[in-house]
Amino acid sequence: MLYVVFYDITDNGMRNKVADLLKKKGLTRVQYSVFIGDLNSARLKDVVAGLRVLQRYNKEGRFSILVLPVTQAMFSQRITIGDEFKEDEGEVVW
């Protein structure tokens, strides 16, 4: 199943650690604070466990993460408004 991960983290260092973890776990960045990935239950548990570990090290500021399951049918009905997001080598996800 597809999972969309949204986060709102005020600490720049912690925000970068979350982004690095999500990339390392195979998710794809679609916006600056949004990743998406196709995860089975084991990989989902691994991602969530990694995020919970990072949360323990967050000492101040906002640390809010939403992991939202999305079916392929729902994803195909997405609406995109505005510019497409391009990261590093021009990969376009939306």
GIGI-V947488 format. One record per helix or strand of 3 or more residues. SS is the DSSP state (h for helix, s for strand). FROM is the first residue (numbers start at 0). TO is the last residue. If there is no record, write none. Layout:
<<SS,FROM,TO> <SS,FROM,TO>>
This chain:
<<s,1,8> <h,11,23> <s,27,30> <s,33,37> <h,40,56> <s,62,69> <h,71,75>>
